[in-house]
Amino acid sequence: MKKTLAALAATAAFLPFASAQASTLSYSDSIALATTNWSNTLSFSKFDTSLGNLTSIRFDLSGVVQGNGNAESLDATASTVTLSLGSLLGLTRPDNSTLVVTNPVFSQTFNFSAFDGSINFDGTSGGSTGSVSASGANFFVSSSASDFALFSALGGGTINLGLNAVGASSGNGSGNLITQFSTAASGVAKVTYTYTAPSTDLPEPASLALICGGLGLLGAARRRKHKA
Protein backbone atom coordinates (compact mmCIF):
# COMPACT_ATOMS: atom_id res chain seq x y z
CA MET A 1 0.00 0.00 0.00
CA LYS A 2 2.82 2.39 0.91
CA LYS A 3 4.49 1.71 -2.44
CA THR A 4 1.23 2.48 -4.24
CA LEU A 5 0.83 5.78 -2.39
CA ALA A 6 4.40 6.74 -3.20
CA ALA A 7 3.84 5.98 -6.88
CA LEU A 8 0.73 8.13 -6.96
CA ALA A 9 2.55 11.00 -5.28
CA ALA A 10 5.40 10.81 -7.75
CA THR A 11 2.99 10.72 -10.67
CA ALA A 12 1.09 13.78 -9.37
CA ALA A 13 4.33 15.72 -9.04
CA PHE A 14 4.99 15.41 -12.77
CA LEU A 15 1.45 16.07 -13.99
CA PRO A 16 0.98 19.14 -16.22
CA PHE A 17 -0.41 22.22 -14.51
CA ALA A 18 -2.45 25.04 -16.03
CA SER A 19 -0.14 27.63 -17.66
CA ALA A 20 -0.64 31.39 -17.95
CA GLN A 21 -3.01 32.32 -20.78
CA ALA A 22 -2.91 35.43 -22.99
CA SER A 23 -6.01 37.58 -22.54
CA THR A 24 -7.19 40.91 -23.97
CA LEU A 25 -9.20 43.90 -22.79
CA SER A 26 -10.47 46.58 -25.21
CA TYR A 27 -11.86 50.07 -24.65
CA SER A 28 -13.11 52.54 -27.25
CA ASP A 29 -14.23 56.15 -27.53
CA SER A 30 -15.30 58.35 -30.45
CA ILE A 31 -15.91 61.86 -31.74
CA ALA A 32 -18.98 62.52 -33.88
CA LEU A 33 -18.85 64.21 -37.28
CA ALA A 34 -17.74 67.83 -36.94
CA THR A 35 -16.36 70.48 -39.28
CA THR A 36 -12.57 70.33 -39.63
CA ASN A 37 -10.29 71.52 -38.13
CA TRP A 38 -10.97 70.24 -34.61
CA SER A 39 -9.17 68.89 -31.54
CA ASN A 40 -10.83 66.83 -28.85
CA THR A 41 -10.15 64.44 -25.97
CA LEU A 42 -10.93 60.74 -25.68
CA SER A 43 -11.00 58.83 -22.38
CA PHE A 44 -9.91 55.21 -21.88
CA SER A 45 -9.54 52.85 -18.94
CA LYS A 46 -6.00 52.05 -17.92
CA PHE A 47 -4.86 48.46 -17.53
CA ASP A 48 -5.24 47.16 -13.96
CA THR A 49 -1.87 45.61 -13.10
CA SER A 50 -3.52 43.28 -10.57
CA LEU A 51 -4.86 41.31 -13.55
CA GLY A 52 -1.43 40.23 -14.76
CA ASN A 53 1.47 41.39 -16.92
CA LEU A 54 1.07 43.52 -20.04
CA THR A 55 2.67 42.14 -23.20
CA SER A 56 1.44 44.70 -25.77
CA ILE A 57 -0.94 47.62 -26.33
CA ARG A 58 -2.68 48.06 -29.68
CA PHE A 59 -4.10 51.40 -30.79
CA ASP A 60 -6.70 51.32 -33.58
CA LEU A 61 -7.88 54.53 -35.24
CA SER A 62 -10.58 54.80 -37.89
CA GLY A 63 -11.99 57.97 -39.39
CA VAL A 64 -14.51 59.30 -41.88
CA VAL A 65 -14.28 62.44 -43.99
CA GLN A 66 -17.40 63.93 -45.51
CA GLY A 67 -18.03 67.04 -47.59
CA ASN A 68 -17.74 68.43 -51.10
CA GLY A 69 -15.13 69.91 -53.41
CA ASN A 70 -15.44 72.37 -56.32
CA ALA A 71 -13.02 73.36 -59.05
CA GLU A 72 -12.85 75.78 -61.96
CA SER A 73 -10.05 75.70 -64.53
CA LEU A 74 -8.95 79.10 -65.89
CA ASP A 75 -6.57 77.59 -68.43
CA ALA A 76 -6.86 78.58 -72.08
CA THR A 77 -6.63 74.89 -73.04
CA ALA A 78 -8.33 71.70 -71.94
CA SER A 79 -7.07 70.04 -68.75
CA THR A 80 -7.59 66.99 -66.54
CA VAL A 81 -8.19 67.97 -62.91
CA THR A 82 -8.26 65.74 -59.83
CA LEU A 83 -9.95 66.82 -56.62
CA SER A 84 -8.89 65.01 -53.44
CA LEU A 85 -11.16 65.57 -50.47
CA GLY A 86 -9.53 64.38 -47.25
CA SER A 87 -8.81 64.77 -43.57
CA LEU A 88 -5.79 63.80 -41.49
CA LEU A 89 -6.75 62.35 -38.09
CA GLY A 90 -4.21 61.76 -35.33
CA LEU A 91 -4.37 60.05 -31.94
CA THR A 92 -1.85 61.41 -29.42
CA ARG A 93 -0.53 60.65 -25.95
CA PRO A 94 -1.09 63.15 -23.11
CA ASP A 95 2.26 64.79 -24.00
CA ASN A 96 0.97 65.28 -27.60
CA SER A 97 3.35 62.72 -29.11
CA THR A 98 1.71 60.79 -31.94
CA LEU A 99 0.42 57.25 -31.48
CA VAL A 100 -1.29 56.60 -34.82
CA VAL A 101 -2.68 58.58 -37.77
CA THR A 102 -5.15 57.85 -40.55
CA ASN A 103 -6.00 59.79 -43.71
CA PRO A 104 -9.40 59.07 -45.29
CA VAL A 105 -9.47 60.55 -48.82
CA PHE A 106 -12.04 60.76 -51.61
CA SER A 107 -10.71 61.52 -55.12
CA GLN A 108 -12.48 62.37 -58.37
CA THR A 109 -11.07 63.28 -61.79
CA PHE A 110 -12.64 65.75 -64.24
CA ASN A 111 -11.92 66.53 -67.88
CA PHE A 112 -12.33 70.29 -68.27
CA SER A 113 -12.36 72.33 -71.44
CA ALA A 114 -10.66 75.72 -71.81
CA PHE A 115 -12.10 78.32 -69.43
CA ASP A 116 -15.70 78.95 -70.45
CA GLY A 117 -15.75 82.49 -69.08
CA SER A 118 -17.73 81.87 -65.87
CA ILE A 119 -16.32 81.07 -62.43
CA ASN A 120 -19.26 79.03 -61.22
CA PHE A 121 -17.76 75.55 -60.68
CA ASP A 122 -20.00 74.38 -63.50
CA GLY A 123 -20.24 74.40 -67.28
CA THR A 124 -17.44 72.88 -69.35
CA SER A 125 -14.49 74.23 -67.34
CA GLY A 126 -15.76 73.57 -63.81
CA GLY A 127 -17.25 70.83 -61.69
CA SER A 128 -18.18 69.59 -58.22
CA THR A 129 -17.85 66.29 -56.38
CA GLY A 130 -21.22 66.82 -54.71
CA SER A 131 -21.65 65.42 -51.19
CA VAL A 132 -19.19 62.54 -50.78
CA SER A 133 -17.46 60.58 -48.02
CA ALA A 134 -14.53 58.25 -47.48
CA SER A 135 -13.18 56.17 -44.61
CA GLY A 136 -9.71 55.17 -43.47
CA ALA A 137 -8.12 53.13 -40.70
CA ASN A 138 -4.71 52.43 -39.22
CA PHE A 139 -3.18 50.86 -36.09
CA PHE A 140 -0.04 50.85 -33.98
CA VAL A 141 1.17 48.18 -31.55
CA SER A 142 3.41 49.23 -28.67
CA SER A 143 5.52 47.02 -26.44
CA SER A 144 7.60 49.81 -24.92
CA ALA A 145 8.09 50.02 -21.17
CA SER A 146 7.23 53.72 -21.17
CA ASP A 147 3.81 53.08 -22.74
CA PHE A 148 3.19 50.18 -20.35
CA ALA A 149 3.87 52.52 -17.42
CA LEU A 150 1.73 55.29 -18.91
CA PHE A 151 -1.29 53.09 -19.64
CA SER A 152 -1.36 50.94 -16.50
CA ALA A 153 -1.81 51.31 -12.76
CA LEU A 154 -2.77 49.19 -9.78
CA GLY A 155 -6.57 49.32 -9.71
CA GLY A 156 -6.78 50.78 -13.23
CA GLY A 157 -7.94 54.38 -13.57
CA THR A 158 -8.34 56.45 -16.73
CA ILE A 159 -6.13 58.13 -19.30
CA ASN A 160 -7.05 60.91 -21.73
CA LEU A 161 -5.73 60.89 -25.29
CA GLY A 162 -5.97 63.64 -27.86
CA LEU A 163 -7.74 63.21 -31.19
CA ASN A 164 -7.51 65.89 -33.86
CA ALA A 165 -8.71 66.21 -37.44
CA VAL A 166 -7.44 68.71 -39.99
CA GLY A 167 -8.61 69.26 -43.52
CA ALA A 168 -6.24 67.77 -46.09
CA SER A 169 -7.85 68.48 -49.48
CA SER A 170 -6.23 69.48 -52.77
CA GLY A 171 -6.79 69.98 -56.49
CA ASN A 172 -4.27 69.59 -59.28
CA GLY A 173 -3.93 69.15 -63.03
CA SER A 174 -4.46 72.73 -64.20
CA GLY A 175 -1.95 75.55 -64.13
CA ASN A 176 -4.68 78.06 -63.27
CA LEU A 177 -7.17 76.40 -60.97
CA ILE A 178 -9.65 77.68 -58.42
CA THR A 179 -10.71 75.15 -55.76
CA GLN A 180 -13.16 75.20 -52.89
CA PHE A 181 -13.56 72.55 -50.20
CA SER A 182 -15.88 71.93 -47.27
CA THR A 183 -15.04 68.99 -44.98
CA ALA A 184 -16.16 67.39 -41.74
CA ALA A 185 -14.60 64.40 -40.00
CA SER A 186 -15.35 61.85 -37.30
CA GLY A 187 -13.08 59.41 -35.51
CA VAL A 188 -13.17 56.22 -33.44
CA ALA A 189 -10.23 54.99 -31.38
CA LYS A 190 -9.78 51.67 -29.57
CA VAL A 191 -7.12 50.64 -27.06
CA THR A 192 -6.54 46.90 -26.62
CA TYR A 193 -4.40 45.48 -23.81
CA THR A 194 -2.90 42.02 -24.25
CA TYR A 195 -1.65 40.47 -21.03
CA THR A 196 -0.87 37.21 -19.28
CA ALA A 197 -2.67 36.36 -16.07
CA PRO A 198 -0.72 34.80 -13.17
CA SER A 199 -0.68 31.00 -13.17
CA THR A 200 -3.18 29.46 -10.75
CA ASP A 201 -0.94 26.40 -10.16
CA LEU A 202 -3.98 24.16 -10.41
CA PRO A 203 -3.82 20.83 -12.25
CA GLU A 204 -5.52 20.69 -15.62
CA PRO A 205 -8.83 18.69 -15.81
CA ALA A 206 -7.15 15.57 -17.24
CA SER A 207 -4.61 15.61 -14.44
CA LEU A 208 -7.31 15.95 -11.81
CA ALA A 209 -9.16 12.99 -13.29
CA LEU A 210 -6.01 10.86 -13.12
CA ILE A 211 -5.38 11.75 -9.48
CA CYS A 212 -9.01 11.13 -8.48
CA GLY A 213 -9.00 7.82 -10.32
CA GLY A 214 -5.89 6.71 -8.44
CA LEU A 215 -7.40 7.66 -5.09
CA GLY A 216 -10.53 5.72 -5.97
CA LEU A 217 -8.46 2.60 -6.65
CA LEU A 218 -6.72 3.02 -3.31
CA GLY A 219 -10.08 3.19 -1.54
CA ALA A 220 -11.27 0.05 -3.26
CA ALA A 221 -8.07 -1.78 -2.31
CA ARG A 222 -8.48 -0.83 1.33
CA ARG A 223 -12.06 -2.04 1.42
CA ARG A 224 -11.03 -5.43 -0.01
CA LYS A 225 -8.29 -5.68 2.63
CA HIS A 226 -10.72 -5.01 5.50
CA LYS A 227 -13.21 -7.60 4.20
CA ALA A 228 -10.46 -10.19 4.02
C-alpha positions in Angstrom: 0.0 0.0 0.0 2.8 2.4 0.9 4.5 1.7 -2.4 1.2 2.5 -4.2 0.8 5.8 -2.4 4.4 6.7 -3.2 3.8 6.0 -6.9 0.7 8.1 -7.0 2.5 11.0 -5.3 5.4 10.8 -7.8 3.0 10.7 -10.7 1.1 13.8 -9.4 4.3 15.7 -9.0 5.0 15.4 -12.8 1.5 16.1 -14.0 1.0 19.1 -16.2 -0.4 22.2 -14.5 -2.4 25.0 -16.0 -0.1 27.6 -17.7 -0.6 31.4 -18.0 -3.0 32.3 -20.8 -2.9 35.4 -23.0 -6.0 37.6 -22.5 -7.2 40.9 -24.0 -9.2 43.9 -22.8 -10.5 46.6 -25.2 -11.9 50.1 -24.6 -13.1 52.5 -27.3 -14.2 56.2 -27.5 -15.3 58.3 -30.4 -15.9 61.9 -31.7 -19.0 62.5 -33.9 -18.8 64.2 -37.3 -17.7 67.8 -36.9 -16.4 70.5 -39.3 -12.6 70.3 -39.6 -10.3 71.5 -38.1 -11.0 70.2 -34.6 -9.2 68.9 -31.5 -10.8 66.8 -28.9 -10.1 64.4 -26.0 -10.9 60.7 -25.7 -11.0 58.8 -22.4 -9.9 55.2 -21.9 -9.5 52.8 -18.9 -6.0 52.1 -17.9 -4.9 48.5 -17.5 -5.2 47.2 -14.0 -1.9 45.6 -13.1 -3.5 43.3 -10.6 -4.9 41.3 -13.6 -1.4 40.2 -14.8 1.5 41.4 -16.9 1.1 43.5 -20.0 2.7 42.1 -23.2 1.4 44.7 -25.8 -0.9 47.6 -26.3 -2.7 48.1 -29.7 -4.1 51.4 -30.8 -6.7 51.3 -33.6 -7.9 54.5 -35.2 -10.6 54.8 -37.9 -12.0 58.0 -39.4 -14.5 59.3 -41.9 -14.3 62.4 -44.0 -17.4 63.9 -45.5 -18.0 67.0 -47.6 -17.7 68.4 -51.1 -15.1 69.9 -53.4 -15.4 72.4 -56.3 -13.0 73.4 -59.1 -12.8 75.8 -62.0 -10.1 75.7 -64.5 -9.0 79.1 -65.9 -6.6 77.6 -68.4 -6.9 78.6 -72.1 -6.6 74.9 -73.0 -8.3 71.7 -71.9 -7.1 70.0 -68.7 -7.6 67.0 -66.5 -8.2 68.0 -62.9 -8.3 65.7 -59.8 -10.0 66.8 -56.6 -8.9 65.0 -53.4 -11.2 65.6 -50.5 -9.5 64.4 -47.3 -8.8 64.8 -43.6 -5.8 63.8 -41.5 -6.7 62.3 -38.1 -4.2 61.8 -35.3 -4.4 60.1 -31.9 -1.9 61.4 -29.4 -0.5 60.7 -26.0 -1.1 63.2 -23.1 2.3 64.8 -24.0 1.0 65.3 -27.6 3.4 62.7 -29.1 1.7 60.8 -31.9 0.4 57.3 -31.5 -1.3 56.6 -34.8 -2.7 58.6 -37.8 -5.2 57.8 -40.6 -6.0 59.8 -43.7 -9.4 59.1 -45.3 -9.5 60.6 -48.8 -12.0 60.8 -51.6 -10.7 61.5 -55.1 -12.5 62.4 -58.4 -11.1 63.3 -61.8 -12.6 65.8 -64.2 -11.9 66.5 -67.9 -12.3 70.3 -68.3 -12.4 72.3 -71.4 -10.7 75.7 -71.8 -12.1 78.3 -69.4 -15.7 79.0 -70.5 -15.7 82.5 -69.1 -17.7 81.9 -65.9 -16.3 81.1 -62.4 -19.3 79.0 -61.2 -17.8 75.5 -60.7 -20.0 74.4 -63.5 -20.2 74.4 -67.3 -17.4 72.9 -69.3 -14.5 74.2 -67.3 -15.8 73.6 -63.8 -17.3 70.8 -61.7 -18.2 69.6 -58.2 -17.9 66.3 -56.4 -21.2 66.8 -54.7 -21.7 65.4 -51.2 -19.2 62.5 -50.8 -17.5 60.6 -48.0 -14.5 58.2 -47.5 -13.2 56.2 -44.6 -9.7 55.2 -43.5 -8.1 53.1 -40.7 -4.7 52.4 -39.2 -3.2 50.9 -36.1 0.0 50.8 -34.0 1.2 48.2 -31.6 3.4 49.2 -28.7 5.5 47.0 -26.4 7.6 49.8 -24.9 8.1 50.0 -21.2 7.2 53.7 -21.2 3.8 53.1 -22.7 3.2 50.2 -20.3 3.9 52.5 -17.4 1.7 55.3 -18.9 -1.3 53.1 -19.6 -1.4 50.9 -16.5 -1.8 51.3 -12.8 -2.8 49.2 -9.8 -6.6 49.3 -9.7 -6.8 50.8 -13.2 -7.9 54.4 -13.6 -8.3 56.4 -16.7 -6.1 58.1 -19.3 -7.0 60.9 -21.7 -5.7 60.9 -25.3 -6.0 63.6 -27.9 -7.7 63.2 -31.2 -7.5 65.9 -33.9 -8.7 66.2 -37.4 -7.4 68.7 -40.0 -8.6 69.3 -43.5 -6.2 67.8 -46.1 -7.9 68.5 -49.5 -6.2 69.5 -52.8 -6.8 70.0 -56.5 -4.3 69.6 -59.3 -3.9 69.2 -63.0 -4.5 72.7 -64.2 -2.0 75.5 -64.1 -4.7 78.1 -63.3 -7.2 76.4 -61.0 -9.7 77.7 -58.4 -10.7 75.2 -55.8 -13.2 75.2 -52.9 -13.6 72.5 -50.2 -15.9 71.9 -47.3 -15.0 69.0 -45.0 -16.2 67.4 -41.7 -14.6 64.4 -40.0 -15.4 61.9 -37.3 -13.1 59.4 -35.5 -13.2 56.2 -33.4 -10.2 55.0 -31.4 -9.8 51.7 -29.6 -7.1 50.6 -27.1 -6.5 46.9 -26.6 -4.4 45.5 -23.8 -2.9 42.0 -24.3 -1.7 40.5 -21.0 -0.9 37.2 -19.3 -2.7 36.4 -16.1 -0.7 34.8 -13.2 -0.7 31.0 -13.2 -3.2 29.5 -10.7 -0.9 26.4 -10.2 -4.0 24.2 -10.4 -3.8 20.8 -12.3 -5.5 20.7 -15.6 -8.8 18.7 -15.8 -7.1 15.6 -17.2 -4.6 15.6 -14.4 -7.3 16.0 -11.8 -9.2 13.0 -13.3 -6.0 10.9 -13.1 -5.4 11.7 -9.5 -9.0 11.1 -8.5 -9.0 7.8 -10.3 -5.9 6.7 -8.4 -7.4 7.7 -5.1 -10.5 5.7 -6.0 -8.5 2.6 -6.7 -6.7 3.0 -3.3 -10.1 3.2 -1.5 -11.3 0.1 -3.3 -8.1 -1.8 -2.3 -8.5 -0.8 1.3 -12.1 -2.0 1.4 -11.0 -5.4 0.0 -8.3 -5.7 2.6 -10.7 -5.0 5.5 -13.2 -7.6 4.2 -10.5 -10.2 4.0 
